[in-house]
Amino acid sequence: MGSLPPGSIGRQAEQHCRRFLEARGLVIIAGNYRGPRGELDLIAREGDCTVFVEVRFRKRGHYGEGLETVDRRKRARLVATAWHYLQRHPRSARGPCRFDVVSIDGDEQIRWIKNAFGLED
C-alpha cells in the first residue's frame, strides 16, 4: 500500500477492511456514505446491528494508532453522519448500532476495535 498515491492508499485500505469484515460475517451495505457533516467509510450489518466503520491507515505508528486519531471532533462528525443515514434508512434505525474503528498499518496488519465509541461521544 505504501507506494501508491494517498487517495489510492485510502481506497485500498477500505477494500482490505471490507474483505476482512466480510470474512468475519459482516455484510457491507454501503461504502463512502456522505452526509452534510462528513463521510462514513463503511456501513455494515452484523445480525440486527448496524455497524458504522471508520477505517484508519497509518504507514507508521509514531503518529498514533487508528483509534487515537479519531478525536472528539471526528467522532462528532461520524455520529452526525450516522444520524443522517439512520433518518434516511429507517429499517437500520430499528435495531442497535455501533461505531467500530479498523486500524491498518503499513504491514497491512489489522486491529478491529468494536464499539470504539457511542452516540453520546
ChimeraX attribute file (.defattr): number of C-alpha atoms within 10 A of each C-alpha:
attribute: neighborCount
match mode: 1-to-1
recipient: residues
	/A:1	17
	/A:2	13
	/A:3	7
	/A:4	10
	/A:5	9
	/A:6	11
	/A:7	9
	/A:8	13
	/A:9	16
	/A:10	18
	/A:11	15
	/A:12	15
	/A:13	23
	/A:14	23
	/A:15	15
	/A:16	15
	/A:17	25
	/A:18	22
	/A:19	12
	/A:20	15
	/A:21	18
	/A:22	14
	/A:23	10
	/A:24	10
	/A:25	12
	/A:26	19
	/A:27	17
	/A:28	19
	/A:29	11
	/A:30	13
	/A:31	17
	/A:32	14
	/A:33	15
	/A:34	14
	/A:35	16
	/A:36	9
	/A:37	14
	/A:38	18
	/A:39	17
	/A:40	21
	/A:41	21
	/A:42	21
	/A:43	23
	/A:44	21
	/A:45	18
	/A:46	15
	/A:47	12
	/A:48	11
	/A:49	16
	/A:50	25
	/A:51	25
	/A:52	26
	/A:53	28
	/A:54	26
	/A:55	25
	/A:56	23
	/A:57	22
	/A:58	20
	/A:59	14
	/A:60	12
	/A:61	11
	/A:62	7
	/A:63	10
	/A:64	11
	/A:65	18
	/A:66	21
	/A:67	19
	/A:68	11
	/A:69	14
	/A:70	19
	/A:71	10
	/A:72	10
	/A:73	10
	/A:74	14
	/A:75	20
	/A:76	17
	/A:77	17
	/A:78	25
	/A:79	23
	/A:80	18
	/A:81	21
	/A:82	28
	/A:83	15
	/A:84	17
	/A:85	18
	/A:86	16
	/A:87	12
	/A:88	11
	/A:89	11
	/A:90	10
	/A:91	10
	/A:92	17
	/A:93	16
	/A:94	12
	/A:95	11
	/A:96	11
	/A:97	21
	/A:98	17
	/A:99	21
	/A:100	21
	/A:101	21
	/A:102	23
	/A:103	23
	/A:104	23
	/A:105	19
	/A:106	14
	/A:107	11
	/A:108	16
	/A:109	10
	/A:110	17
	/A:111	16
	/A:112	19
	/A:113	16
	/A:114	14
	/A:115	14
	/A:116	16
	/A:117	16
	/A:118	12
	/A:119	14
	/A:120	7
	/A:121	11
